[in-house]
């Protein structure tokens, strides 16, 4: 069982992205929840557009990552 399935995700942008896209990046639980929520808002709810940089910042791409 992964961390994602063993944790309760509170209602909000993270849960909505998981329901809509059935995907969250592997690093999604390693960053602060508030940072991930704001990044998802900027990415219009599409977690495929998020990239975690080496310095820990979350970059939002214009198009989804392949």
Steps between C-alpha positions, in 0.01 A plus 500: 500500500648833399511815710232651280248222562570484872448875556177691512519791258284791617252659257655761275713533187716194574205262539328653197812452285529139615135432419513674163836380368549184713861615536724692735878531460712264712632796697154643579506386863856626554418869455292726727127455434439873460775528235352208305148647522616837365700334223194297399293819492755657264504183287120508473478178700721296266775324701676395177608864456695505829876449521697488825829689468821393676470793742153385610293750305209386288503618139178513297547411132284644220419152372479162678818295533504192272 
